């Protein structure tokens, strides 16, 4: 991400030097003129916002600091985002994509053909584990992902090849229903109580009253939650 951000900064610096002075600097004049990639400033601001969120959560995502990191004047941000909340919404979406990527990687590591009951259960466990690990390894991004709940259609069906975190959970539960692990009559909507259980544990052991429990106790809580979910599906 740092190399991408650096490329965006170089491009934006060149463009704004020309705009503000009417000509490139001597060093820039010796270089072949480069066309600014389409959406470079916006992408750079989102990448900067993601870095701020990773370090300090949603409250750290500030337009002025993001523009400073990208190397553009503060007013340049308003060509892409109406206000700070609009930038935060884009950063929230990026954080959700990172969580979804972790969940997809966890599922991909599970061996077993689709429709195999044991493999389907393991994939559900992988979904839960990836969610909890992300919340603990990336607390800033985890908090940011859910900072603006009204901005994201969490309940909307997923389209295309890129699934949301909720989409990954739904896909595994659909497989469990096909494999006979979950009764089809109980499939509709069951993703929400499962999501609630895992998300609740993530919050309790992250920023909540259980944040100080020893690692062994936390692992035990994780296992109890997975067992609770398994038992609820039978």
SVG drawing of the C-alpha trace seen along z (x, -y; Angstrom):
<svg xmlns="http://www.w3.org/2000/svg" viewBox="-39 -30 55 65">
<polyline fill="none" stroke="black" stroke-width="0.4" points="0.0,0.0 2.9,-2.4 4.4,-2.0 1.0,-2.7 0.5,-5.7 4.0,-7.0 3.2,-6.7 0.0,-8.6 1.8,-11.3 4.4,-11.8 1.7,-12.1 -0.3,-14.6 2.7,-16.7 3.6,-17.1 0.1,-18.1 -0.3,-20.7 3.1,-22.2 2.0,-23.0 -1.4,-24.3 0.0,-26.6 3.2,-27.9 2.2,-27.6 5.2,-25.4 6.9,-22.3 9.9,-22.7 13.4,-22.4 13.7,-18.8 10.3,-17.9 10.9,-19.6 13.7,-17.2 11.4,-14.3 8.9,-13.1 5.5,-14.5 3.3,-11.9 -0.5,-11.9 -2.2,-11.7 -4.0,-8.3 -7.7,-8.6 -9.0,-8.8 -5.4,-9.0 -6.3,-11.7 -9.4,-9.9 -7.7,-6.5 -4.8,-8.2 -7.1,-9.8 -8.9,-6.5 -5.6,-4.7 -4.4,-7.5 -7.7,-7.3 -7.3,-3.5 -3.9,-4.1 -5.3,-6.6 -8.1,-4.2 -5.7,-1.3 -3.7,-3.4 -6.5,-5.2 -9.9,-4.0 -12.7,-6.0 -12.1,-9.2 -8.6,-9.4 -9.9,-9.7 -9.7,-13.5 -9.8,-15.1 -7.0,-17.6 -4.6,-14.9 -5.4,-12.6 -4.7,-15.4 -1.4,-16.2 -0.4,-12.5 -1.3,-12.5 0.4,-15.8 -2.5,-17.9 -4.1,-21.1 -7.0,-20.5 -9.6,-21.9 -8.6,-19.2 -10.4,-16.6 -13.8,-18.3 -13.6,-17.4 -14.0,-13.8 -15.8,-13.9 -18.5,-16.2 -17.3,-16.1 -15.4,-14.1 -18.2,-11.6 -18.2,-10.8 -14.4,-10.0 -15.1,-7.9 -17.8,-6.0 -15.3,-5.1 -12.7,-4.0 -15.4,-1.9 -16.0,-0.1 -12.3,0.5 -12.0,1.9 -15.0,4.2 -13.2,5.5 -10.1,6.2 -12.2,8.2 -13.9,10.0 -10.5,10.9 -9.4,12.4 -12.6,14.5 -12.1,15.7 -8.5,16.7 -9.6,18.7 -12.3,20.5 -9.8,21.3 -7.5,23.0 -10.1,25.6 -9.8,28.9 -12.8,30.9 -15.3,30.8 -18.4,28.7 -21.3,30.6 -19.1,32.6 -20.7,32.0 -17.5,32.0 -15.8,29.6 -18.8,27.3 -18.6,27.1 -14.9,26.4 -15.5,23.6 -18.0,22.0 -15.4,22.3 -12.9,20.6 -15.3,17.8 -15.7,17.2 -12.0,17.5 -11.1,15.0 -13.6,12.5 -12.3,12.7 -8.7,12.6 -9.3,9.5 -11.0,7.7 -8.0,8.4 -5.2,7.9 -6.7,4.8 -8.8,3.1 -8.8,-0.2 -10.0,1.2 -12.6,3.4 -14.1,0.4 -14.0,-1.7 -15.7,1.0 -18.9,0.6 -18.6,-3.2 -21.3,-4.2 -23.9,-1.5 -26.4,-3.5 -24.0,-4.0 -23.6,-0.3 -26.3,2.2 -25.2,5.1 -28.5,6.9 -28.4,6.5 -27.7,9.6 -24.1,9.8 -23.5,9.5 -20.5,10.3 -17.4,12.2 -16.5,10.1 -18.5,11.1 -18.9,9.0 -18.3,10.4 -22.0,11.1 -21.9,12.7 -19.2,15.1 -21.2,16.2 -24.3,16.7 -22.4,18.7 -21.1,21.1 -24.5,21.5 -26.0,22.2 -23.5,25.0 -24.3,26.4 -28.0,26.5 -27.1,28.3 -25.0,30.8 -27.8,31.5 -25.9,30.0 -28.5,27.2 -32.2,27.9 -33.4,25.9 -36.4,24.7 -34.1,23.0 -31.8,21.4 -33.6,18.2 -32.2,15.4 -30.0,17.6 -26.9,15.7 -28.0,12.8 -27.9,14.6 -24.7,16.3 -23.2,12.9 -24.5,11.4 -22.7,14.1 -19.4,13.7 -19.5,9.9 -20.6,9.7 -17.6,11.8 -15.3,9.6 -16.5,6.5 -16.5,7.9 -12.9,9.1 -11.8,6.1 -13.0,2.9 -15.5,4.4 -15.4,5.7 -13.5,8.9 -10.7,7.1 -8.2,8.0 -8.8,11.7 -5.7,13.9 -5.0,15.4 -5.9,18.9 -9.3,17.7 -10.0,15.9 -9.3,19.0 -11.7,20.9 -14.3,18.2 -13.8,18.6 -14.2,22.3 -17.3,22.0 -18.8,19.6 -18.1,22.0 -19.6,24.9 -22.7,22.8 -23.2,22.0 -22.6,25.6 -25.2,26.8 -27.7,24.2 -27.6,25.5 -28.6,29.1"/>
</svg>
